[in-house]
Amino acid sequence: MSYSIETSRSAQKELDRLNSKTYRVIARAIDSLAEQPRPNGSKKLTDSKNLWRIKIGRMRVVYYIDDVTKTLTIVRVVKRSENTYEGLLN
């Protein structure tokens, strides 16, 4: 069974700021998470219950997995050089 994908308002703003080529690559990776929410190379974030991240080039996508409702929520989409996890691990 595939997961439904939701995007937080802040993550959508981050996606909207990407150039079209980067957006297409990130969108394809996010879409693939519906079938495989924990792909090879994904990492569960330390000190969090259900936050995960994937790397796509220099970009990071942080997302929350709810296995009960089969929902995946995109929380952040940022460049590696930015503070990717600030405010997420409280």
PDB file of N, CA, C and O in Angstrom, chain B, residues numbered from 101:
ATOM      1  N   MET B 101       0.847  -1.187   0.000  1.00  0.00           N
ATOM      2  CA  MET B 101       0.000   0.000   0.000  1.00  0.00           C
ATOM      3  C   MET B 101       0.879   1.232   0.000  1.00  0.00           C
ATOM      4  O   MET B 101       1.854   1.309   0.749  1.00  0.00           O
ATOM      5  N   SER B 102       0.540   2.186  -0.830  1.00  0.00           N
ATOM      6  CA  SER B 102       1.355   3.391  -0.908  1.00  0.00           C
ATOM      7  C   SER B 102       0.896   4.427   0.113  1.00  0.00           C
ATOM      8  O   SER B 102      -0.247   4.416   0.571  1.00  0.00           O
ATOM      9  N   TYR B 103       1.801   5.300   0.447  1.00  0.00           N
ATOM     10  CA  TYR B 103       1.549   6.363   1.414  1.00  0.00           C
ATOM     11  C   TYR B 103       1.041   7.600   0.684  1.00  0.00           C
ATOM     12  O   TYR B 103       1.414   7.848  -0.462  1.00  0.00           O
ATOM     13  N   SER B 104       0.191   8.372   1.348  1.00  0.00           N
ATOM     14  CA  SER B 104      -0.196   9.661   0.787  1.00  0.00           C
ATOM     15  C   SER B 104       0.861  10.672   1.221  1.00  0.00           C
ATOM     16  O   SER B 104       1.445  10.549   2.298  1.00  0.00           O
ATOM     17  N   ILE B 105       1.097  11.658   0.388  1.00  0.00           N
ATOM     18  CA  ILE B 105       2.133  12.652   0.669  1.00  0.00           C
ATOM     19  C   ILE B 105       1.486  14.001   0.880  1.00  0.00           C
ATOM     20  O   ILE B 105       0.692  14.464   0.060  1.00  0.00           O
ATOM     21  N   GLU B 106       1.838  14.626   1.992  1.00  0.00           N
ATOM     22  CA  GLU B 106       1.410  15.985   2.298  1.00  0.00           C
ATOM     23  C   GLU B 106       2.655  16.851   2.404  1.00  0.00           C
ATOM     24  O   GLU B 106       3.748  16.348   2.661  1.00  0.00           O
ATOM     25  N   THR B 107       2.490  18.136   2.208  1.00  0.00           N
ATOM     26  CA  THR B 107       3.608  19.065   2.302  1.00  0.00           C
ATOM     27  C   THR B 107       3.235  20.183   3.254  1.00  0.00           C
ATOM     28  O   THR B 107       2.186  20.810   3.109  1.00  0.00           O
ATOM     29  N   SER B 108       4.102  20.434   4.235  1.00  0.00           N
ATOM     30  CA  SER B 108       3.827  21.534   5.159  1.00  0.00           C
ATOM     31  C   SER B 108       3.909  22.854   4.397  1.00  0.00           C
ATOM     32  O   SER B 108       4.524  22.926   3.333  1.00  0.00           O
ATOM     33  N   ARG B 109       3.299  23.874   4.934  1.00  0.00           N
ATOM     34  CA  ARG B 109       3.285  25.186   4.289  1.00  0.00           C
ATOM     35  C   ARG B 109       4.718  25.702   4.103  1.00  0.00           C
ATOM     36  O   ARG B 109       5.055  26.238   3.047  1.00  0.00           O
ATOM     37  N   SER B 110       5.559  25.538   5.134  1.00  0.00           N
ATOM     38  CA  SER B 110       6.935  26.033   5.031  1.00  0.00           C
ATOM     39  C   SER B 110       7.732  25.248   3.989  1.00  0.00           C
ATOM     40  O   SER B 110       8.529  25.832   3.256  1.00  0.00           O
ATOM     41  N   ALA B 111       7.527  23.934   3.916  1.00  0.00           N
ATOM     42  CA  ALA B 111       8.219  23.133   2.907  1.00  0.00           C
ATOM     43  C   ALA B 111       7.753  23.513   1.506  1.00  0.00           C
ATOM     44  O   ALA B 111       8.557  23.523   0.573  1.00  0.00           O
ATOM     45  N   GLN B 112       6.480  23.823   1.344  1.00  0.00           N
ATOM     46  CA  GLN B 112       5.982  24.234   0.035  1.00  0.00           C
ATOM     47  C   GLN B 112       6.618  25.554  -0.392  1.00  0.00           C
ATOM     48  O   GLN B 112       6.937  25.737  -1.567  1.00  0.00           O
ATOM     49  N   LYS B 113       6.804  26.467   0.548  1.00  0.00           N
ATOM     50  CA  LYS B 113       7.479  27.725   0.225  1.00  0.00           C
ATOM     51  C   LYS B 113       8.922  27.465  -0.202  1.00  0.00           C
ATOM     52  O   LYS B 113       9.428  28.103  -1.125  1.00  0.00           O
ATOM     53  N   GLU B 114       9.581  26.522   0.477  1.00  0.00           N
ATOM     54  CA  GLU B 114      10.953  26.181   0.114  1.00  0.00           C
ATOM     55  C   GLU B 114      11.002  25.559  -1.282  1.00  0.00           C
ATOM     56  O   GLU B 114      11.910  25.855  -2.059  1.00  0.00           O
ATOM     57  N   LEU B 115      10.042  24.708  -1.601  1.00  0.00           N
ATOM     58  CA  LEU B 115       9.966  24.115  -2.931  1.00  0.00           C
ATOM     59  C   LEU B 115       9.718  25.173  -4.006  1.00  0.00           C
ATOM     60  O   LEU B 115      10.297  25.112  -5.091  1.00  0.00           O
ATOM     61  N   ASP B 116       8.858  26.137  -3.700  1.00  0.00           N
ATOM     62  CA  ASP B 116       8.519  27.178  -4.666  1.00  0.00           C
ATOM     63  C   ASP B 116       9.718  28.053  -5.022  1.00  0.00           C
ATOM     64  O   ASP B 116       9.747  28.652  -6.098  1.00  0.00           O
ATOM     65  N   ARG B 117      10.703  28.134  -4.135  1.00  0.00           N
ATOM     66  CA  ARG B 117      11.893  28.956  -4.382  1.00  0.00           C
ATOM     67  C   ARG B 117      12.945  28.267  -5.244  1.00  0.00           C
ATOM     68  O   ARG B 117      13.904  28.910  -5.672  1.00  0.00           O
ATOM     69  N   LEU B 118      12.786  26.982  -5.503  1.00  0.00           N
ATOM     70  CA  LEU B 118      13.775  26.240  -6.284  1.00  0.00           C
ATOM     71  C   LEU B 118      13.652  26.548  -7.769  1.00  0.00           C
ATOM     72  O   LEU B 118      12.570  26.868  -8.261  1.00  0.00           O
ATOM     73  N   ASN B 119      14.785  26.446  -8.484  1.00  0.00           N
ATOM     74  CA  ASN B 119      14.696  26.603  -9.938  1.00  0.00           C
ATOM     75  C   ASN B 119      13.987  25.380 -10.505  1.00  0.00           C
ATOM     76  O   ASN B 119      13.858  24.363  -9.823  1.00  0.00           O
ATOM     77  N   SER B 120      13.533  25.475 -11.732  1.00  0.00           N
ATOM     78  CA  SER B 120      12.671  24.424 -12.290  1.00  0.00           C
ATOM     79  C   SER B 120      13.376  23.072 -12.395  1.00  0.00           C
ATOM     80  O   SER B 120      12.749  22.040 -12.158  1.00  0.00           O
ATOM     81  N   LYS B 121      14.647  23.054 -12.739  1.00  0.00           N
ATOM     82  CA  LYS B 121      15.365  21.780 -12.864  1.00  0.00           C
ATOM     83  C   LYS B 121      15.481  21.095 -11.498  1.00  0.00           C
ATOM     84  O   LYS B 121      15.196  19.905 -11.371  1.00  0.00           O
ATOM     85  N   THR B 122      15.895  21.842 -10.495  1.00  0.00           N
ATOM     86  CA  THR B 122      16.022  21.288  -9.143  1.00  0.00           C
ATOM     87  C   THR B 122      14.668  20.854  -8.617  1.00  0.00           C
ATOM     88  O   THR B 122      14.555  19.811  -7.972  1.00  0.00           O
ATOM     89  N   TYR B 123      13.645  21.643  -8.887  1.00  0.00           N
ATOM     90  CA  TYR B 123      12.293  21.297  -8.443  1.00  0.00           C
ATOM     91  C   TYR B 123      11.858  19.947  -9.016  1.00  0.00           C
ATOM     92  O   TYR B 123      11.307  19.118  -8.291  1.00  0.00           O
ATOM     93  N   ARG B 124      12.096  19.723 -10.295  1.00  0.00           N
ATOM     94  CA  ARG B 124      11.694  18.462 -10.928  1.00  0.00           C
ATOM     95  C   ARG B 124      12.400  17.264 -10.293  1.00  0.00           C
ATOM     96  O   ARG B 124      11.785  16.221 -10.071  1.00  0.00           O
ATOM     97  N   VAL B 125      13.688  17.418 -10.004  1.00  0.00           N
ATOM     98  CA  VAL B 125      14.450  16.325  -9.391  1.00  0.00           C
ATOM     99  C   VAL B 125      13.923  16.033  -7.990  1.00  0.00           C
ATOM    100  O   VAL B 125      13.726  14.874  -7.623  1.00  0.00           O
ATOM    101  N   ILE B 126      13.694  17.089  -7.207  1.00  0.00           N
ATOM    102  CA  ILE B 126      13.196  16.929  -5.838  1.00  0.00           C
ATOM    103  C   ILE B 126      11.778  16.351  -5.864  1.00  0.00           C
ATOM    104  O   ILE B 126      11.467  15.452  -5.083  1.00  0.00           O
ATOM    105  N   ALA B 127      10.929  16.849  -6.738  1.00  0.00           N
ATOM    106  CA  ALA B 127       9.543  16.371  -6.822  1.00  0.00           C
ATOM    107  C   ALA B 127       9.501  14.884  -7.173  1.00  0.00           C
ATOM    108  O   ALA B 127       8.687  14.141  -6.625  1.00  0.00           O
ATOM    109  N   ARG B 128      10.369  14.450  -8.078  1.00  0.00           N
ATOM    110  CA  ARG B 128      10.428  13.035  -8.445  1.00  0.00           C
ATOM    111  C   ARG B 128      10.834  12.186  -7.247  1.00  0.00           C
ATOM    112  O   ARG B 128      10.266  11.119  -7.015  1.00  0.00           O
ATOM    113  N   ALA B 129      11.822  12.666  -6.482  1.00  0.00           N
ATOM    114  CA  ALA B 129      12.273  11.926  -5.290  1.00  0.00           C
ATOM    115  C   ALA B 129      11.167  11.857  -4.245  1.00  0.00           C
ATOM    116  O   ALA B 129      10.969  10.819  -3.613  1.00  0.00           O
ATOM    117  N   ILE B 130      10.443  12.966  -4.060  1.00  0.00           N
ATOM    118  CA  ILE B 130       9.346  12.995  -3.090  1.00  0.00           C
ATOM    119  C   ILE B 130       8.237  12.035  -3.532  1.00  0.00           C
ATOM    120  O   ILE B 130       7.695  11.293  -2.713  1.00  0.00           O
ATOM    121  N   ASP B 131       7.904  12.048  -4.810  1.00  0.00           N
ATOM    122  CA  ASP B 131       6.865  11.141  -5.315  1.00  0.00           C
ATOM    123  C   ASP B 131       7.235   9.678  -5.090  1.00  0.00           C
ATOM    124  O   ASP B 131       6.370   8.853  -4.795  1.00  0.00           O
ATOM    125  N   SER B 132       8.512   9.359  -5.229  1.00  0.00           N
ATOM    126  CA  SER B 132       8.937   7.971  -5.039  1.00  0.00           C
ATOM    127  C   SER B 132       8.817   7.529  -3.583  1.00  0.00           C
ATOM    128  O   SER B 132       8.752   6.332  -3.305  1.00  0.00           O
ATOM    129  N   LEU B 133       8.788   8.477  -2.659  1.00  0.00           N
ATOM    130  CA  LEU B 133       8.627   8.136  -1.242  1.00  0.00           C
ATOM    131  C   LEU B 133       7.261   7.528  -0.949  1.00  0.00           C
ATOM    132  O   LEU B 133       7.110   6.833   0.056  1.00  0.00           O
ATOM    133  N   ALA B 134       6.271   7.768  -1.790  1.00  0.00           N
ATOM    134  CA  ALA B 134       4.938   7.197  -1.581  1.00  0.00           C
ATOM    135  C   ALA B 134       4.985   5.679  -1.610  1.00  0.00           C
ATOM    136  O   ALA B 134       4.266   5.019  -0.860  1.00  0.00           O
ATOM    137  N   GLU B 135       5.825   5.124  -2.470  1.00  0.00           N
ATOM    138  CA  GLU B 135       5.941   3.670  -2.576  1.00  0.00           C
ATOM    139  C   GLU B 135       6.989   3.098  -1.626  1.00  0.00           C
ATOM    140  O   GLU B 135       6.844   1.975  -1.143  1.00  0.00           O
ATOM    141  N   GLN B 136       8.034   3.861  -1.361  1.00  0.00           N
ATOM    142  CA  GLN B 136       9.121   3.395  -0.504  1.00  0.00           C
ATOM    143  C   GLN B 136       9.531   4.537   0.432  1.00  0.00           C
ATOM    144  O   GLN B 136      10.456   5.286   0.119  1.00  0.00           O
ATOM    145  N   PRO B 137       8.846   4.679   1.586  1.00  0.00           N
ATOM    146  CA  PRO B 137       9.116   5.814   2.477  1.00  0.00           C
ATOM    147  C   PRO B 137      10.482   5.769   3.165  1.00  0.00           C
ATOM    148  O   PRO B 137      10.942   6.773   3.708  1.00  0.00           O
ATOM    149  N   ARG B 138      11.121   4.612   3.140  1.00  0.00           N
ATOM    150  CA  ARG B 138      12.449   4.480   3.747  1.00  0.00           C
ATOM    151  C   ARG B 138      13.420   3.884   2.731  1.00  0.00           C
ATOM    152  O   ARG B 138      13.884   2.757   2.901  1.00  0.00           O
ATOM    153  N   PRO B 139      13.731   4.644   1.669  1.00  0.00           N
ATOM    154  CA  PRO B 139      14.603   4.091   0.625  1.00  0.00           C
ATOM    155  C   PRO B 139      16.041   3.950   1.114  1.00  0.00           C
ATOM    156  O   PRO B 139      16.414   4.497   2.152  1.00  0.00           O
ATOM    157  N   ASN B 140      16.837   3.212   0.352  1.00  0.00           N
ATOM    158  CA  ASN B 140      18.260   3.125   0.663  1.00  0.00           C
ATOM    159  C   ASN B 140      18.846   4.531   0.720  1.00  0.00           C
ATOM    160  O   ASN B 140      18.556   5.363  -0.140  1.00  0.00           O
ATOM    161  N   GLY B 141      19.653   4.791   1.711  1.00  0.00           N
ATOM    162  CA  GLY B 141      20.259   6.108   1.862  1.00  0.00           C
ATOM    163  C   GLY B 141      19.457   7.047   2.740  1.00  0.00           C
ATOM    164  O   GLY B 141      19.953   8.106   3.125  1.00  0.00           O
ATOM    165  N   SER B 142      18.213   6.673   3.066  1.00  0.00           N
ATOM    166  CA  SER B 142      17.443   7.523   3.981  1.00  0.00           C
ATOM    167  C   SER B 142      17.982   7.318   5.388  1.00  0.00           C
ATOM    168  O   SER B 142      18.587   6.291   5.694  1.00  0.00           O
ATOM    169  N   LYS B 143      17.756   8.299   6.228  1.00  0.00           N
ATOM    170  CA  LYS B 143      18.284   8.208   7.591  1.00  0.00           C
ATOM    171  C   LYS B 143      17.241   8.725   8.572  1.00  0.00           C
ATOM    172  O   LYS B 143      16.651   9.787   8.376  1.00  0.00           O
ATOM    173  N   LYS B 144      17.029   7.959   9.619  1.00  0.00           N
ATOM    174  CA  LYS B 144      16.152   8.392  10.702  1.00  0.00           C
ATOM    175  C   LYS B 144      16.928   9.403  11.524  1.00  0.00           C
ATOM    176  O   LYS B 144      18.076   9.156  11.891  1.00  0.00           O
ATOM    177  N   LEU B 145      16.317  10.531  11.814  1.00  0.00           N
ATOM    178  CA  LEU B 145      17.012  11.570  12.563  1.00  0.00           C
ATOM    179  C   LEU B 145      17.106  11.193  14.035  1.00  0.00           C
ATOM    180  O   LEU B 145      16.136  10.733  14.637  1.00  0.00           O
ATOM    181  N   THR B 146      18.267  11.393  14.591  1.00  0.00           N
ATOM    182  CA  THR B 146      18.506  11.126  16.001  1.00  0.00           C
ATOM    183  C   THR B 146      17.612  12.027  16.839  1.00  0.00           C
ATOM    184  O   THR B 146      17.331  13.160  16.448  1.00  0.00           O
ATOM    185  N   ASP B 147      17.170  11.542  17.970  1.00  0.00           N
ATOM    186  CA  ASP B 147      16.335  12.307  18.905  1.00  0.00           C
ATOM    187  C   ASP B 147      14.963  12.651  18.349  1.00  0.00           C
ATOM    188  O   ASP B 147      14.320  13.581  18.836  1.00  0.00           O
ATOM    189  N   SER B 148      14.505  11.928  17.347  1.00  0.00           N
ATOM    190  CA  SER B 148      13.150  12.156  16.853  1.00  0.00           C
ATOM    191  C   SER B 148      12.475  10.806  16.698  1.00  0.00           C
ATOM    192  O   SER B 148      13.127   9.790  16.458  1.00  0.00           O
ATOM    193  N   LYS B 149      11.175  10.813  16.837  1.00  0.00           N
ATOM    194  CA  LYS B 149      10.452   9.555  16.758  1.00  0.00           C
ATOM    195  C   LYS B 149      10.236   9.091  15.325  1.00  0.00           C
ATOM    196  O   LYS B 149      10.495   7.930  15.009  1.00  0.00           O
ATOM    197  N   ASN B 150       9.774   9.966  14.465  1.00  0.00           N
ATOM    198  CA  ASN B 150       9.423   9.551  13.105  1.00  0.00           C
ATOM    199  C   ASN B 150       9.924  10.500  12.022  1.00  0.00           C
ATOM    200  O   ASN B 150       9.367  10.510  10.925  1.00  0.00           O
ATOM    201  N   LEU B 151      10.960  11.300  12.295  1.00  0.00           N
ATOM    202  CA  LEU B 151      11.514  12.183  11.270  1.00  0.00           C
ATOM    203  C   LEU B 151      12.631  11.469  10.526  1.00  0.00           C
ATOM    204  O   LEU B 151      13.498  10.838  11.130  1.00  0.00           O
ATOM    205  N   TRP B 152      12.593  11.579   9.221  1.00  0.00           N
ATOM    206  CA  TRP B 152      13.586  10.969   8.347  1.00  0.00           C
ATOM    207  C   TRP B 152      14.101  12.016   7.380  1.00  0.00           C
ATOM    208  O   TRP B 152      13.486  13.068   7.209  1.00  0.00           O
ATOM    209  N   ARG B 153      15.235  11.726   6.744  1.00  0.00           N
ATOM    210  CA  ARG B 153      15.735  12.628   5.712  1.00  0.00           C
ATOM    211  C   ARG B 153      16.350  11.818   4.578  1.00  0.00           C
ATOM    212  O   ARG B 153      16.901  10.735   4.773  1.00  0.00           O
ATOM    213  N   ILE B 154      16.229  12.393   3.387  1.00  0.00           N
ATOM    214  CA  ILE B 154      16.909  11.840   2.221  1.00  0.00           C
ATOM    215  C   ILE B 154      17.777  12.948   1.634  1.00  0.00           C
ATOM    216  O   ILE B 154      17.475  14.135   1.764  1.00  0.00           O
ATOM    217  N   LYS B 155      18.852  12.534   0.992  1.00  0.00           N
ATOM    218  CA  LYS B 155      19.748  13.461   0.305  1.00  0.00           C
ATOM    219  C   LYS B 155      19.466  13.371  -1.189  1.00  0.00           C
ATOM    220  O   LYS B 155      19.321  12.285  -1.752  1.00  0.00           O
ATOM    221  N   ILE B 156      19.394  14.534  -1.810  1.00  0.00           N
ATOM    222  CA  ILE B 156      19.267  14.604  -3.258  1.00  0.00           C
ATOM    223  C   ILE B 156      20.290  15.638  -3.706  1.00  0.00           C
ATOM    224  O   ILE B 156      20.019  16.839  -3.696  1.00  0.00           O
ATOM    225  N   GLY B 157      21.446  15.173  -4.093  1.00  0.00           N
ATOM    226  CA  GLY B 157      22.537  16.089  -4.426  1.00  0.00           C
ATOM    227  C   GLY B 157      22.913  16.887  -3.193  1.00  0.00           C
ATOM    228  O   GLY B 157      23.211  16.320  -2.142  1.00  0.00           O
ATOM    229  N   ARG B 158      22.898  18.211  -3.326  1.00  0.00           N
ATOM    230  CA  ARG B 158      23.209  19.080  -2.187  1.00  0.00           C
ATOM    231  C   ARG B 158      21.971  19.431  -1.366  1.00  0.00           C
ATOM    232  O   ARG B 158      22.064  20.169  -0.385  1.00  0.00           O
ATOM    233  N   MET B 159      20.833  18.914  -1.759  1.00  0.00           N
ATOM    234  CA  MET B 159      19.580  19.214  -1.071  1.00  0.00           C
ATOM    235  C   MET B 159      19.239  18.130  -0.060  1.00  0.00           C
ATOM    236  O   MET B 159      19.656  16.980  -0.199  1.00  0.00           O
ATOM    237  N   ARG B 160      18.479  18.508   0.954  1.00  0.00           N
ATOM    238  CA  ARG B 160      17.984  17.580   1.962  1.00  0.00           C
ATOM    239  C   ARG B 160      16.468  17.732   2.041  1.00  0.00           C
ATOM    240  O   ARG B 160      15.942  18.845   2.056  1.00  0.00           O
ATOM    241  N   VAL B 161      15.775  16.593   2.091  1.00  0.00           N
ATOM    242  CA  VAL B 161      14.326  16.572   2.282  1.00  0.00           C
ATOM    243  C   VAL B 161      14.082  15.885   3.618  1.00  0.00           C
ATOM    244  O   VAL B 161      14.443  14.722   3.798  1.00  0.00           O
ATOM    245  N   VAL B 162      13.472  16.601   4.549  1.00  0.00           N
ATOM    246  CA  VAL B 162      13.148  16.052   5.862  1.00  0.00           C
ATOM    247  C   VAL B 162      11.650  15.796   5.881  1.00  0.00           C
ATOM    248  O   VAL B 162      10.859  16.652   5.484  1.00  0.00           O
ATOM    249  N   TYR B 163      11.265  14.608   6.346  1.00  0.00           N
ATOM    250  CA  TYR B 163       9.852  14.250   6.321  1.00  0.00           C
ATOM    251  C   TYR B 163       9.484  13.402   7.531  1.00  0.00           C
ATOM    252  O   TYR B 163      10.328  12.768   8.163  1.00  0.00           O
ATOM    253  N   TYR B 164       8.203  13.418   7.821  1.00  0.00           N
ATOM    254  CA  TYR B 164       7.622  12.691   8.953  1.00  0.00           C
ATOM    255  C   TYR B 164       6.819  11.526   8.390  1.00  0.00           C
ATOM    256  O   TYR B 164       6.036  11.701   7.457  1.00  0.00           O
ATOM    257  N   ILE B 165       7.012  10.341   8.953  1.00  0.00           N
ATOM    258  CA  ILE B 165       6.272   9.155   8.511  1.00  0.00           C
ATOM    259  C   ILE B 165       5.279   8.739   9.585  1.00  0.00           C
ATOM    260  O   ILE B 165       5.644   8.549  10.745  1.00  0.00           O
ATOM    261  N   ASP B 166       4.020   8.599   9.188  1.00  0.00           N
ATOM    262  CA  ASP B 166       2.991   8.067  10.072  1.00  0.00           C
ATOM    263  C   ASP B 166       2.536   6.736   9.471  1.00  0.00           C
ATOM    264  O   ASP B 166       1.749   6.702   8.525  1.00  0.00           O
ATOM    265  N   ASP B 167       3.045   5.643  10.041  1.00  0.00           N
ATOM    266  CA  ASP B 167       2.734   4.316   9.502  1.00  0.00           C
ATOM    267  C   ASP B 167       1.296   3.890   9.773  1.00  0.00           C
ATOM    268  O   ASP B 167       0.760   3.045   9.057  1.00  0.00           O
ATOM    269  N   VAL B 168       0.672   4.452  10.779  1.00  0.00           N
ATOM    270  CA  VAL B 168      -0.703   4.084  11.110  1.00  0.00           C
ATOM    271  C   VAL B 168      -1.662   4.591  10.035  1.00  0.00           C
ATOM    272  O   VAL B 168      -2.507   3.842   9.545  1.00  0.00           O
ATOM    273  N   THR B 169      -1.525   5.870   9.670  1.00  0.00           N
ATOM    274  CA  THR B 169      -2.419   6.456   8.673  1.00  0.00           C
ATOM    275  C   THR B 169      -1.855   6.388   7.254  1.00  0.00           C
ATOM    276  O   THR B 169      -2.497   6.826   6.300  1.00  0.00           O
ATOM    277  N   LYS B 170      -0.639   5.831   7.125  1.00  0.00           N
ATOM    278  CA  LYS B 170       0.044   5.742   5.828  1.00  0.00           C
ATOM    279  C   LYS B 170       0.183   7.119   5.182  1.00  0.00           C
ATOM    280  O   LYS B 170      -0.120   7.318   4.006  1.00  0.00           O
ATOM    281  N   THR B 171       0.657   8.065   6.006  1.00  0.00           N
ATOM    282  CA  THR B 171       0.845   9.439   5.554  1.00  0.00           C
ATOM    283  C   THR B 171       2.297   9.841   5.731  1.00  0.00           C
ATOM    284  O   THR B 171       2.928   9.508   6.733  1.00  0.00           O
ATOM    285  N   LEU B 172       2.812  10.551   4.764  1.00  0.00           N
ATOM    286  CA  LEU B 172       4.165  11.061   4.800  1.00  0.00           C
ATOM    287  C   LEU B 172       4.064  12.575   4.630  1.00  0.00           C
ATOM    288  O   LEU B 172       3.479  13.046   3.654  1.00  0.00           O
ATOM    289  N   THR B 173       4.625  13.341   5.561  1.00  0.00           N
ATOM    290  CA  THR B 173       4.537  14.798   5.512  1.00  0.00           C
ATOM    291  C   THR B 173       5.919  15.387   5.290  1.00  0.00           C
ATOM    292  O   THR B 173       6.826  15.167   6.092  1.00  0.00           O
ATOM    293  N   ILE B 174       6.083  16.131   4.213  1.00  0.00           N
ATOM    294  CA  ILE B 174       7.342  16.810   3.924  1.00  0.00           C
ATOM    295  C   ILE B 174       7.426  18.028   4.838  1.00  0.00           C
ATOM    296  O   ILE B 174       6.535  18.878   4.841  1.00  0.00           O
ATOM    297  N   VAL B 175       8.507  18.101   5.613  1.00  0.00           N
ATOM    298  CA  VAL B 175       8.663  19.149   6.620  1.00  0.00           C
ATOM    299  C   VAL B 175       9.637  20.236   6.169  1.00  0.00           C
ATOM    300  O   VAL B 175       9.380  21.420   6.387  1.00  0.00           O
ATOM    301  N   ARG B 176      10.755  19.848   5.542  1.00  0.00           N
ATOM    302  CA  ARG B 176      11.772  20.805   5.091  1.00  0.00           C
ATOM    303  C   ARG B 176      12.349  20.346   3.770  1.00  0.00           C
ATOM    304  O   ARG B 176      12.444  19.148   3.499  1.00  0.00           O
ATOM    305  N   VAL B 177      12.734  21.310   2.950  1.00  0.00           N
ATOM    306  CA  VAL B 177      13.481  21.063   1.721  1.00  0.00           C
ATOM    307  C   VAL B 177      14.514  22.173   1.641  1.00  0.00           C
ATOM    308  O   VAL B 177      14.190  23.306   1.285  1.00  0.00           O
ATOM    309  N   VAL B 178      15.773  21.843   1.978  1.00  0.00           N
ATOM    310  CA  VAL B 178      16.809  22.878   2.056  1.00  0.00           C
ATOM    311  C   VAL B 178      18.140  22.383   1.513  1.00  0.00           C
ATOM    312  O   VAL B 178      18.375  21.182   1.376  1.00  0.00           O
ATOM    313  N   LYS B 179      19.008  23.353   1.207  1.00  0.00           N
ATOM    314  CA  LYS B 179      20.373  23.024   0.823  1.00  0.00           C
ATOM    315  C   LYS B 179      21.121  22.520   2.035  1.00  0.00           C
ATOM    316  O   LYS B 179      20.816  22.895   3.167  1.00  0.00           O
ATOM    317  N   ARG B 180      22.086  21.683   1.797  1.00  0.00           N
ATOM    318  CA  ARG B 180      22.882  21.108   2.873  1.00  0.00           C
ATOM    319  C   ARG B 180      23.573  22.190   3.686  1.00  0.00           C
ATOM    320  O   ARG B 180      23.739  22.037   4.896  1.00  0.00           O
ATOM    321  N   SER B 181      23.975  23.271   3.053  1.00  0.00           N
ATOM    322  CA  SER B 181      24.717  24.328   3.735  1.00  0.00           C
ATOM    323  C   SER B 181      23.858  25.101   4.738  1.00  0.00           C
ATOM    324  O   SER B 181      24.392  25.757   5.632  1.00  0.00           O
ATOM    325  N   GLU B 182      22.540  25.028   4.595  1.00  0.00           N
ATOM    326  CA  GLU B 182      21.654  25.705   5.535  1.00  0.00           C
ATOM    327  C   GLU B 182      21.450  24.827   6.764  1.00  0.00           C
ATOM    328  O   GLU B 182      21.740  23.631   6.724  1.00  0.00           O
ATOM    329  N   ASN B 183      20.964  25.395   7.835  1.00  0.00           N
ATOM    330  CA  ASN B 183      20.738  24.622   9.060  1.00  0.00           C
ATOM    331  C   ASN B 183      19.462  23.805   8.883  1.00  0.00           C
ATOM    332  O   ASN B 183      18.369  24.252   9.231  1.00  0.00           O
ATOM    333  N   THR B 184      19.619  22.618   8.343  1.00  0.00           N
ATOM    334  CA  THR B 184      18.512  21.759   7.940  1.00  0.00           C
ATOM    335  C   THR B 184      17.589  21.382   9.104  1.00  0.00           C
ATOM    336  O   THR B 184      16.372  21.326   8.932  1.00  0.00           O
ATOM    337  N   TYR B 185      18.148  21.129  10.260  1.00  0.00           N
ATOM    338  CA  TYR B 185      17.378  20.549  11.353  1.00  0.00           C
ATOM    339  C   TYR B 185      16.983  21.546  12.434  1.00  0.00           C
ATOM    340  O   TYR B 185      16.410  21.159  13.453  1.00  0.00           O
ATOM    341  N   GLU B 186      17.280  22.809  12.227  1.00  0.00           N
ATOM    342  CA  GLU B 186      16.975  23.825  13.233  1.00  0.00           C
ATOM    343  C   GLU B 186      15.486  23.858  13.533  1.00  0.00           C
ATOM    344  O   GLU B 186      14.668  24.014  12.627  1.00  0.00           O
ATOM    345  N   GLY B 187      15.138  23.712  14.796  1.00  0.00           N
ATOM    346  CA  GLY B 187      13.757  23.785  15.230  1.00  0.00           C
ATOM    347  C   GLY B 187      12.954  22.517  15.041  1.00  0.00           C
ATOM    348  O   GLY B 187      11.785  22.476  15.426  1.00  0.00           O
ATOM    349  N   LEU B 188      13.534  21.487  14.467  1.00  0.00           N
ATOM    350  CA  LEU B 188      12.777  20.250  14.211  1.00  0.00           C
ATOM    351  C   LEU B 188      12.892  19.244  15.348  1.00  0.00           C
ATOM    352  O   LEU B 188      11.961  18.471  15.572  1.00  0.00           O
ATOM    353  N   LEU B 189      13.973  19.234  16.049  1.00  0.00           N
ATOM    354  CA  LEU B 189      14.245  18.191  17.030  1.00  0.00           C
ATOM    355  C   LEU B 189      14.013  18.698  18.455  1.00  0.00           C
ATOM    356  O   LEU B 189      14.876  18.549  19.320  1.00  0.00           O
ATOM    357  N   ASN B 190      12.878  19.280  18.684  1.00  0.00           N
ATOM    358  CA  ASN B 190      12.549  19.772  20.033  1.00  0.00           C
ATOM    359  C   ASN B 190      11.710  18.771  20.767  1.00  0.00           C
ATOM    360  O   ASN B 190      11.334  19.004  21.916  1.00  0.00           O
TER     361      ASN B 190
END
